[in-house]
Amino acid sequence: MSRFVIGAAILLAVVSRFLTIYIRLRELLPSFVSGVPRKGSGGYTAPTADESALMAGAFSYMLEGTLDSTQRAALASKNYYLRTYHDRDSDQETNILMERQHGRKSDGWVKGIRWDHAWGLYILSPNSPSGIIVEIPHPVYDTEAELLGVEGFLHGHAKCLFVAGAHRYANVTVGDADETGIQIERDGKWSDPQIAADVAHFGFETEDTASVFQAIHIAAILGLRAAGRVPTVVQFHSFDSANHSLCSVASAPSGKAVVVSSGSAMPTPLSTRVAERLRAGSIPVYEFGGIDGTACDLGGTHNLQHSYMRRIGAADQFLHIEVGSDVRIDPLIGMQRVARTVMDAINRVTVIGGPPLSI
Ligand SMILES: [Zn+2]
């Protein structure tokens, strides 16, 4: 190799290092969620079918690493753009599909923030060989669920991390938005536009473009399958323990628990493995459809992401995790340990010197 080539290679390495933008996903995620439209704000704009298809198409190219200037321009027409950052904590490259926001943000939610669409944040780890997709469909409503998501994504070396772009009841305008939204869902009115921002529930089961979140969920699964991977989706939700007394377990001192579900009343080998792993780590578990029954109302049995996977014969690779507030604030358990334990179970990581596993 000539001196010139070596010199050029060194120069290129120095320049690319200089151009690398470092971030911390552990800071980006809470910052993003702090700015998403709140309940009753009317700040979410449901996509047209064409818009969902455009976003899903762009994500497919992202996954293949072939997003070109034409697709970037299409994204820009929707005020979305793709950035490549280097995450400091995991020392990995991440591609982030995000929407340009209007208005200024201080350190919390301020009224000045506005999004044209609020369709969400889509993160891809281009070098990860994993097929795992971590999803947070209910930011803000599910308190701190994004922290579970980012821990799960980083610790589990997942391929994707998706966060919806608005409070699930952002477009509910009647009365108390939470109460009205819950009632709409209880009544089974899944196509009521007031719950359009609830990406896990809004729309009919076969309507793949009802949200950008659902369209990209599908694009990611198909893309990973095409690449020879087994797509596995883990959704992290959180709930207020006081409001869901039927989701507690007698074996835990205060009844607090993590609800593990396959998205149906039938446990899967994956959901069973995760529940066993959490129990082995002394984390109280309500195993929906398994040994704890189905009385708990947080089994995620009307979840559109799960419905799609069932349709394509991949239901066994869907996991619905609900973390109760009592568990979240327990200093001996906490968000990080729950997220990490779940991911270790998915990845079948053996903890040396850890508690014995029954799998
Ligand atoms: Zn939720």
Boltz pocket constraint, residues with backbone or C-beta under 6 A from the ligand:
constraints:
  - pocket:
      binder: B
      contacts: [[A, 137], [A, 138], [A, 142], [A, 236], [A, 237], [A, 238]]
      max_distance: 6.0
